[in-house]
């Protein structure tokens, strides 16, 4: 983990441009709050990067547990922030619409903590199994582990279609694994354990007991709750937008009900959908 010289924050400028092109009013509240929080901590970090990153040595052995909260909100540089938050923008719009704002906020917080805990476990296990103490000192920051968990959720709800990984079509159900390998093939300095931890947390939610445990802990909350006063529709750019409307009550969707999302996405990958969305937003502004 290394922070490159900041200079002009071109990545931050591009991220802000995309947010405004999509339209702040078109971004659900928890997704928008997550974007703002990560941008704020990038510009005003509570602690230096090496006092916020997550490692077995710092967190477990030295009992610095606050790193579990700090590490997802810190990024090594502006491009690290850009790629993570551009992905969060797309995933948040789709998943918050499906899960509802309150449950989505609960998912974000839970995934952030569990991804960090599982990352520590994986690094500790590697250090013990390979007898290599350097794994205890590997220090990671960033929101990408949570994003991998959210990608597992999104692919679970949208099982059809293909994603374009390095120019090859990959079924959505396998896309997170293909991305895991592709990212570390192209950028070997990234945290393989951190990304793998995110995938495992996502699988614990979609195929394991995590969702049931979260429901029991939440008590009055339900995973099919939606925030009132918002009506969603799909425009011709291929991504979902919402607008203020009348109070129509709760649950418009059931989390367990499978749906064919190819009609919504036109078989496009998330990057292609986001690109179309941005172009459509620009066109609306011009016209």
C-alpha positions as CSV (number, residue, x, y, z in Angstrom):
1,X,0.0,0.0,0.0
2,X,1.6,3.3,-1.1
3,X,0.2,6.7,-1.5
4,X,1.3,8.4,-4.7
5,X,1.9,12.1,-4.8
6,X,-1.4,13.9,-4.9
7,X,-0.8,16.9,-7.2
8,X,-4.0,17.8,-9.1
9,X,-6.7,15.4,-7.9
10,X,-7.9,14.5,-11.4
11,X,-9.6,11.3,-10.1
12,X,-11.6,13.4,-7.6
13,X,-12.6,15.9,-10.2
14,X,-13.8,13.1,-12.6
15,X,-15.8,11.5,-9.8
16,X,-17.5,14.8,-8.9
17,X,-18.3,15.3,-12.5
18,X,-19.9,11.9,-12.8
19,X,-22.0,12.5,-9.7
20,X,-23.3,15.7,-11.0
21,X,-23.9,14.3,-14.4
22,X,-26.0,11.5,-13.0
23,X,-27.8,14.1,-10.9
24,X,-27.7,14.3,-7.1
25,X,-31.5,14.0,-7.0
26,X,-31.2,10.7,-8.9
27,X,-28.9,9.1,-6.3
28,X,-30.7,7.4,-3.3
29,X,-29.8,8.9,0.1
30,X,-27.6,6.1,1.6
31,X,-25.6,5.8,-1.7
32,X,-25.1,9.6,-1.8
33,X,-24.1,9.6,1.9
34,X,-21.6,6.9,1.3
35,X,-20.0,8.8,-1.6
36,X,-19.9,12.1,0.4
37,X,-18.4,10.3,3.5
38,X,-15.6,8.7,1.4
39,X,-14.9,12.0,-0.4
40,X,-14.9,13.9,2.9
41,X,-12.4,11.5,4.6
42,X,-10.2,11.6,1.5
43,X,-10.0,15.4,1.8
44,X,-10.0,15.5,5.6
45,X,-8.6,12.2,6.9
46,X,-9.0,11.7,10.7
47,X,-5.6,10.0,10.8
48,X,-2.6,9.5,8.4
49,X,-3.0,6.6,6.0
50,X,-0.6,4.3,7.9
51,X,-2.5,4.9,11.1
52,X,-5.7,4.0,9.4
53,X,-4.9,0.9,7.4
54,X,-5.9,-2.6,8.5
55,X,-3.3,-5.3,9.4
56,X,-3.1,-8.2,11.8
57,X,-0.1,-6.6,13.5
58,X,-1.7,-3.2,14.1
59,X,-5.3,-4.2,14.7
60,X,-5.1,-7.6,16.5
61,X,-1.7,-7.7,18.1
62,X,-1.6,-4.0,19.1
63,X,-5.4,-3.9,19.8
64,X,-6.0,-0.9,17.5
65,X,-9.5,-1.9,16.7
66,X,-10.6,1.5,15.5
67,X,-8.9,0.7,12.2
68,X,-11.8,-1.6,11.4
69,X,-13.9,1.6,11.1
70,X,-11.3,3.8,9.5
71,X,-9.8,1.6,6.9
72,X,-12.8,1.4,4.5
73,X,-13.1,5.2,4.4
74,X,-9.5,5.9,3.5
75,X,-8.0,5.7,0.0
76,X,-4.4,5.6,-1.1
77,X,-4.9,8.4,-3.8
78,X,-7.5,10.1,-5.9
79,X,-7.7,7.4,-8.5
80,X,-8.2,4.7,-5.8
81,X,-11.1,6.9,-4.6
82,X,-12.5,7.4,-8.1
83,X,-12.6,3.8,-9.2
84,X,-14.2,2.7,-5.9
85,X,-16.8,5.4,-5.7
86,X,-17.7,5.2,-9.4
87,X,-18.4,1.5,-8.8
88,X,-20.3,2.4,-5.6
89,X,-22.4,4.9,-7.6
90,X,-23.7,2.2,-9.9
91,X,-24.1,-0.5,-7.4
92,X,-25.8,1.8,-4.8
93,X,-28.4,3.0,-7.3
94,X,-29.4,-0.5,-8.1
95,X,-29.1,-2.2,-4.7
96,X,-30.6,0.6,-2.6
97,X,-33.6,0.7,-5.0
98,X,-34.1,-3.0,-4.4
99,X,-33.3,-3.3,-0.7
100,X,-34.6,0.0,0.6
101,X,-32.5,2.7,2.2
102,X,-32.6,1.5,5.8
103,X,-31.7,-2.1,5.0
104,X,-29.1,-1.0,2.5
105,X,-27.5,1.2,5.2
106,X,-27.5,-1.8,7.5
107,X,-25.8,-3.9,4.8
108,X,-23.1,-1.3,4.1
109,X,-22.2,-1.0,7.8
110,X,-22.3,-4.8,8.4
111,X,-20.3,-5.6,5.3
112,X,-17.7,-3.0,6.1
113,X,-17.0,-4.5,9.5
114,X,-17.2,-8.1,8.4
115,X,-15.0,-7.6,5.4
116,X,-12.3,-6.1,7.7
117,X,-12.6,-9.0,10.2
118,X,-12.5,-11.6,7.5
119,X,-9.5,-9.9,5.9
120,X,-7.6,-10.1,9.3
121,X,-8.5,-13.8,9.5
122,X,-7.3,-14.5,6.0
123,X,-4.0,-12.7,6.6
124,X,-3.5,-14.4,9.9
125,X,-4.2,-17.8,8.4
126,X,-1.8,-17.2,5.5
127,X,0.9,-16.1,8.0
128,X,0.4,-19.3,10.1
129,X,0.0,-21.7,7.2
130,X,2.9,-20.5,5.1
131,X,5.0,-19.5,8.2
132,X,5.5,-16.1,6.6
133,X,5.1,-13.2,9.2
134,X,5.0,-10.6,6.5
135,X,1.3,-11.4,6.0
136,X,0.6,-10.0,9.5
137,X,2.1,-6.7,8.5
138,X,0.2,-6.3,5.2
139,X,-1.8,-3.1,5.6
140,X,-4.9,-2.4,3.5
141,X,-7.3,0.5,3.1
142,X,-10.2,1.3,0.8
143,X,-13.8,0.5,0.1
144,X,-13.2,-2.1,-2.6
145,X,-13.7,-5.1,-0.2
146,X,-17.2,-3.9,0.5
147,X,-17.8,-3.3,-3.2
148,X,-16.9,-6.9,-4.0
149,X,-19.5,-8.0,-1.4
150,X,-22.1,-5.7,-3.0
151,X,-21.1,-7.1,-6.5
152,X,-22.0,-10.6,-5.2
153,X,-25.4,-9.3,-4.1
154,X,-26.0,-7.6,-7.4
155,X,-25.0,-10.7,-9.4
156,X,-27.2,-12.8,-7.2
157,X,-30.2,-10.7,-8.0
158,X,-29.3,-10.4,-11.7
159,X,-28.1,-13.9,-12.5
160,X,-28.6,-13.6,-16.2
161,X,-26.4,-11.8,-18.7
162,X,-22.6,-11.4,-19.0
163,X,-19.9,-9.0,-17.8
164,X,-17.0,-7.9,-20.0
165,X,-13.8,-8.9,-18.2
166,X,-10.6,-8.0,-20.1
167,X,-12.6,-8.3,-23.3
168,X,-14.0,-11.7,-22.5
169,X,-17.7,-12.3,-21.8
170,X,-18.1,-13.8,-18.3
171,X,-21.5,-15.0,-16.8
172,X,-22.6,-12.6,-14.1
173,X,-22.6,-15.4,-11.5
174,X,-18.8,-15.8,-12.0
175,X,-18.0,-12.1,-12.7
176,X,-16.7,-11.3,-9.2
177,X,-14.2,-14.2,-9.3
178,X,-13.0,-13.2,-12.8
179,X,-12.6,-9.6,-11.6
180,X,-10.7,-10.8,-8.5
181,X,-8.2,-12.5,-10.8
182,X,-8.1,-9.8,-13.4
183,X,-7.5,-7.0,-10.9
184,X,-4.6,-8.8,-9.3
185,X,-3.2,-9.8,-12.7
186,X,-3.2,-6.1,-13.8
187,X,-2.5,-4.5,-10.4
188,X,-0.5,-7.0,-8.3
189,X,-0.1,-4.4,-5.5
190,X,-3.8,-4.5,-4.6
191,X,-5.1,-6.5,-1.6
192,X,-6.1,-9.9,-2.9
193,X,-7.1,-10.9,0.7
194,X,-9.2,-7.8,1.1
195,X,-11.1,-8.4,-2.2
196,X,-11.5,-12.1,-1.4
197,X,-12.9,-11.2,2.0
198,X,-15.5,-9.1,0.3
199,X,-16.6,-11.9,-2.0
200,X,-16.9,-14.3,1.0
201,X,-19.0,-11.9,3.0
202,X,-21.3,-11.5,0.0
203,X,-21.6,-15.2,-0.3
204,X,-22.3,-15.5,3.4
205,X,-25.3,-13.1,2.8
206,X,-26.7,-14.7,-0.3
207,X,-26.0,-18.4,0.4
208,X,-25.2,-18.5,4.1
209,X,-26.7,-17.5,7.4
210,X,-25.7,-13.8,7.4
211,X,-29.0,-12.4,6.1
212,X,-31.0,-14.3,8.7
213,X,-28.7,-13.2,11.5
214,X,-28.9,-9.6,10.4
215,X,-32.7,-9.8,10.3
216,X,-32.8,-11.2,13.9
217,X,-30.4,-8.5,15.1
218,X,-32.3,-5.8,13.3
219,X,-35.6,-6.8,14.9
220,X,-38.2,-4.5,13.4
221,X,-36.4,-4.0,10.1
222,X,-37.1,-6.1,7.1
223,X,-34.9,-6.6,4.0
224,X,-37.7,-5.7,1.6
225,X,-38.4,-2.2,3.1
226,X,-38.2,0.8,0.7
227,X,-38.2,4.4,1.7
228,X,-41.5,6.1,1.0
229,X,-42.1,9.0,-1.3
230,X,-39.9,7.8,-4.1
231,X,-41.0,6.2,-7.3
232,X,-38.5,4.4,-9.6
233,X,-38.6,4.1,-13.3
234,X,-36.2,2.9,-15.9
235,X,-35.2,5.3,-18.6
236,X,-33.8,4.6,-22.0
237,X,-30.2,4.9,-20.8
238,X,-30.5,1.5,-19.1
239,X,-30.2,2.5,-15.5
240,X,-32.8,3.2,-12.8
241,X,-33.7,6.7,-11.8
242,X,-36.2,7.8,-9.1
243,X,-38.3,10.9,-8.6
244,X,-40.4,12.3,-5.7
245,X,-43.9,11.1,-5.8
246,X,-46.9,10.4,-3.7
247,X,-46.8,8.2,-0.6
248,X,-47.5,4.7,-1.9
249,X,-46.5,2.7,1.2
250,X,-43.7,0.1,1.5
251,X,-42.4,-2.9,-0.3
252,X,-42.6,-2.7,-4.0
253,X,-40.3,-5.7,-4.4
254,X,-39.6,-8.9,-2.5
255,X,-35.9,-9.7,-2.0
256,X,-36.5,-13.4,-2.5
257,X,-38.4,-13.0,-5.8
258,X,-36.1,-13.7,-8.8
259,X,-36.5,-11.2,-11.6
260,X,-35.2,-10.9,-15.2
261,X,-33.0,-7.9,-15.1
262,X,-31.8,-8.3,-18.7
263,X,-34.8,-6.2,-19.7
264,X,-33.5,-3.4,-17.5
265,X,-29.8,-3.7,-18.4
266,X,-30.1,-4.7,-22.1
267,X,-27.4,-7.2,-21.3
268,X,-24.8,-4.5,-20.6
269,X,-22.1,-4.6,-18.0
270,X,-22.3,-2.2,-15.1
271,X,-19.6,0.0,-16.6
272,X,-21.5,0.2,-19.9
273,X,-24.7,1.0,-18.1
274,X,-23.0,3.8,-16.2
275,X,-21.5,5.2,-19.4
276,X,-24.9,5.2,-21.0
277,X,-26.4,6.8,-18.0
278,X,-23.8,9.6,-17.9
279,X,-24.3,10.2,-21.7
280,X,-28.1,10.4,-21.3
281,X,-27.7,12.8,-18.4
282,X,-25.4,15.0,-20.4
283,X,-27.9,14.9,-23.3
284,X,-30.8,15.9,-21.0
285,X,-28.8,18.8,-19.7
286,X,-27.9,20.0,-23.2
287,X,-31.5,19.7,-24.5
